[in-house]
Amino acid sequence: MEDVNFEISKFASISGCFVLAIAYVGSLYIWKDTLGRDHSTTIKHRFISVGIVCSIAPIFLWLCSSPAHSDTDKGTSLPQWLGLKMEGLIPASIIPLFLTIILFLGPLGLHYMDGMFHVYKDLEYWKHNWTSLIWLRNHVVAPLSEEFIFRGCMLPLLVPHLGTGKAVFVTPLFFGVAHFHHMMGSIQAGESVQRALLKSAFQFTYTTIFGAYSCFLFLRTGHLVAPTIAHSFCNYMGFPAFDEVLHKRNPAKLILIGLFILGLGSWTYWLYPLTDPNIYSNSLYDL
């Protein structure tokens, strides 16, 4: 496959990101499903929708690209722009996940105290999960498709104009705004518009923050698998249950608070060393 560059205008690159975001979210609503987002029929329809969007998106990117014609016009193959390559794949599949686990030391400590580790050792628990469409949506299809569209496809468009630093903070805005579509489902489920809006605003905030972390992992490793696996793990863990920690009795509460602090501190310390681009054979993106 020939090497390409992305030399479109800044307006075209941002517009392209809007097109990708609208296509992804819009595809979820082309079906006339009234059974709720967790019904098996709705989930299967949406699997088909995002599968089609993810199949078309690389063609859209290719149309936005231009061939690298000479040695001075250094380009990269489209799969590499998308974070799809073999070099450095194994460390990209393991180390960013380990880094994210460090960040979640506090929530993992809470899971341990609540007895969840006994559940994790149960093979039947995992067999059930892998046959559950809801679980597969939340931990496989959603992370993979969202990372592919909102990181793999958008960052090649934005980085040439914004640079990697700004792209880390701009790209997640598309990701965060895209999650406002959940507000429609909440209203349909009977929630008030005000409550649904507040919940979506909160979700926008933390998905945007996570989106920046995802962009960071993608740009540092050059691999789509890195943010995808981290995304799946974060979806599994959910938002940290700070209120539950504060309602624990001592010494459990102090231990958990210590784990939260240790996790955040260790994650901050190891963030750059464990995402050194040289570990992942990443010479495309420079962050």
C-alpha positions in Angstrom: 0.0 0.0 0.0 1.4 3.4 -1.0 2.5 6.0 1.6 0.2 8.9 2.0 0.0 12.3 3.8 -2.9 14.4 4.9 -2.5 17.9 3.4 -6.1 19.1 3.4 -6.9 22.5 5.0 -7.6 22.9 8.7 -11.3 23.6 8.0 -11.5 20.4 5.9 -9.8 18.3 8.6 -12.1 19.6 11.4 -15.1 19.2 9.1 -14.0 15.6 8.4 -14.0 14.9 12.1 -17.5 16.2 12.4 -18.6 14.0 9.5 -17.1 10.9 11.2 -18.7 11.8 14.5 -22.1 12.4 12.9 -21.8 9.2 10.9 -21.0 7.1 13.9 -23.7 8.5 16.2 -26.3 8.8 13.4 -25.8 5.2 12.4 -27.1 4.1 15.8 -30.5 5.7 15.1 -31.1 4.7 11.5 -33.1 1.7 12.8 -36.6 2.2 14.1 -36.0 0.4 17.4 -38.4 1.2 20.2 -37.3 -1.7 22.4 -34.6 0.2 24.4 -30.8 0.3 24.0 -30.3 -3.0 26.0 -32.6 -5.1 24.0 -30.8 -7.8 21.9 -32.4 -6.6 18.6 -31.3 -3.0 19.2 -27.8 -4.1 20.1 -27.5 -6.3 17.0 -28.7 -3.5 14.8 -26.2 -1.1 16.3 -23.4 -3.7 15.9 -24.2 -3.7 12.2 -24.4 0.1 12.0 -21.0 0.8 13.6 -19.5 -2.1 11.6 -20.5 -0.4 8.4 -19.2 3.0 9.6 -15.9 1.5 10.6 -15.6 -0.1 7.2 -16.3 3.1 5.3 -14.2 5.4 7.5 -10.8 4.3 6.1 -12.1 4.9 2.6 -13.1 8.4 3.7 -9.6 8.9 5.1 -8.0 7.7 2.0 -10.0 10.2 -0.1 -8.8 12.9 2.3 -5.2 11.9 1.8 -2.6 12.6 -0.9 0.1 10.2 -2.1 3.7 10.8 -1.0 5.5 11.3 -4.4 9.1 11.6 -3.5 11.8 10.9 -0.9 11.4 14.4 0.4 7.7 14.0 0.7 7.8 11.5 3.5 4.5 9.7 4.0 3.2 6.7 5.9 0.8 3.9 4.9 -2.8 4.4 5.8 -2.9 1.4 8.2 -0.1 2.9 10.2 -1.8 6.3 10.3 -4.8 4.3 11.8 -2.6 2.6 14.4 -2.7 -0.8 12.7 0.7 -2.3 12.5 2.6 -5.4 13.8 5.8 -3.7 15.1 5.5 -3.1 18.9 2.1 -4.8 19.0 2.8 -7.0 22.0 4.0 -4.2 24.4 1.2 -1.9 23.1 -1.3 -4.6 24.2 0.1 -5.0 27.7 2.0 -2.0 29.0 -0.8 0.7 28.6 -3.3 -1.7 30.2 -0.8 -2.1 33.1 -0.5 1.7 33.4 -4.3 2.1 33.5 -4.6 -0.6 36.2 -2.1 1.4 38.3 -4.4 4.4 38.0 -7.3 2.3 39.2 -5.5 0.9 42.3 -8.2 2.6 44.5 -11.2 1.1 42.7 -9.5 -2.3 42.5 -8.9 -2.2 46.3 -12.6 -1.4 46.7 -13.5 -4.4 44.5 -11.3 -6.6 46.6 -12.9 -5.5 49.8 -16.4 -6.0 48.3 -15.5 -9.6 47.4 -15.4 -9.1 43.7 -12.0 -10.9 43.3 -13.8 -14.2 44.2 -16.2 -13.5 41.3 -13.3 -12.8 38.9 -11.9 -16.2 39.6 -15.1 -17.9 38.6 -14.8 -19.3 35.0 -18.6 -19.3 34.7 -18.7 -15.5 35.3 -16.5 -14.9 32.2 -18.4 -17.5 30.1 -21.6 -15.7 30.9 -20.0 -12.3 30.0 -18.8 -13.5 26.6 -22.3 -14.7 25.7 -23.9 -11.5 26.8 -24.6 -8.9 24.1 -24.7 -6.1 26.6 -21.2 -7.1 27.9 -19.8 -7.5 24.4 -21.2 -4.1 23.5 -19.7 -2.3 26.5 -16.3 -4.0 26.6 -15.6 -5.1 23.0 -17.6 -3.4 20.2 -18.0 0.0 21.8 -14.3 0.5 22.8 -13.0 -0.9 19.5 -15.3 1.1 17.3 -15.1 4.3 19.3 -11.3 4.2 19.4 -11.1 3.4 15.7 -13.3 6.4 14.7 -12.5 8.9 17.4 -8.7 8.2 17.7 -7.6 6.1 14.7 -9.5 8.1 12.1 -9.6 11.6 13.6 -6.0 12.1 14.8 -4.5 11.6 11.3 -6.7 14.5 10.1 -6.0 16.8 13.0 -2.4 16.2 13.9 -0.9 17.7 10.7 -2.6 21.0 11.5 -2.9 21.2 15.3 0.2 19.2 16.3 0.1 16.3 18.7 -0.2 18.5 21.8 -3.3 20.4 20.8 -4.9 17.3 19.1 -4.8 15.5 22.5 -7.3 18.1 23.9 -9.3 18.9 20.8 -10.1 15.4 19.5 -11.8 14.3 22.8 -14.4 17.1 22.4 -15.8 15.2 19.4 -15.9 12.1 21.6 -17.5 13.9 24.5 -20.2 15.6 22.5 -21.0 12.3 20.7 -22.0 10.8 24.1 -24.8 13.3 24.4 -26.9 10.9 22.3 -27.3 8.9 25.5 -29.6 11.7 26.7 -32.2 10.7 24.2 -32.3 7.2 25.6 -32.6 8.5 29.2 -35.5 10.7 28.2 -37.2 7.8 26.4 -36.7 5.7 29.6 -38.8 8.3 31.6 -36.1 10.6 33.0 -36.8 14.3 33.1 -35.1 16.5 30.5 -33.2 18.4 33.3 -31.9 15.2 34.9 -31.0 13.6 31.6 -29.1 16.8 30.6 -27.2 17.0 33.9 -26.3 13.3 33.6 -25.1 13.8 30.0 -23.1 16.9 31.0 -21.3 14.9 33.7 -20.7 12.1 31.2 -19.4 14.6 28.7 -16.8 15.8 31.3 -15.4 12.5 32.2 -15.5 11.0 28.7 -13.6 14.1 27.4 -11.0 13.6 30.1 -10.7 9.9 29.3 -10.6 10.8 25.6 -7.5 12.9 26.2 -5.8 10.0 27.9 -6.8 7.7 25.0 -5.4 10.2 22.5 -2.2 10.3 24.6 -1.9 6.5 24.5 -2.5 6.4 20.7 0.0 9.2 19.9 2.7 7.9 22.3 2.4 4.2 21.1 1.2 4.6 17.5 -1.1 1.7 18.1 -4.9 1.5 18.1 -4.8 -1.5 20.5 -3.3 0.6 23.3 -6.3 2.9 23.9 -8.8 0.2 22.9 -7.7 -2.2 25.7 -7.5 0.7 28.2 -11.0 1.9 27.1 -12.4 -1.6 27.7 -10.9 -1.8 31.1 -12.2 1.6 32.1 -15.7 0.7 30.9 -15.5 -2.4 33.0 -14.4 -0.5 36.1 -16.8 2.3 35.6 -16.6 5.7 37.3 -14.8 5.4 40.7 -17.2 5.0 43.6 -15.8 7.8 45.8 -19.0 7.9 47.8 -18.7 4.2 48.8 -15.1 4.8 49.9 -16.2 7.7 52.2 -18.9 5.5 53.8 -16.4 2.8 54.7 -15.3 2.4 58.3 -11.7 2.9 59.3 -9.2 1.4 58.7 -10.7 0.3 55.4 -11.5 3.9 54.4 -7.9 5.0 55.1 -6.5 2.1 53.2 -8.7 2.8 50.2 -7.9 6.6 50.3 -4.2 5.6 50.4 -4.6 3.3 47.4 -6.3 6.1 45.4 -3.5 8.5 46.2 -0.8 5.8 45.5 -2.5 4.9 42.2 -2.7 8.4 40.9 0.9 9.2 42.1 2.3 6.1 40.5 0.4 6.6 37.3 1.7 10.1 37.0 5.3 9.0 37.7 5.2 6.1 35.2 3.0 7.9 32.5 5.9 9.0 30.2 8.5 6.2 30.9 5.9 3.4 30.2 4.7 5.1 27.0 8.1 5.9 25.5 7.6 5.7 21.7 10.8 3.6 21.3 9.1 0.7 23.2 6.4 0.6 20.6 8.4 1.3 17.4 6.5 4.5 17.0 8.2 7.0 14.7 5.1 8.4 13.2 3.6 10.6 16.0 5.7 12.8 18.2 4.3 13.7 21.6 
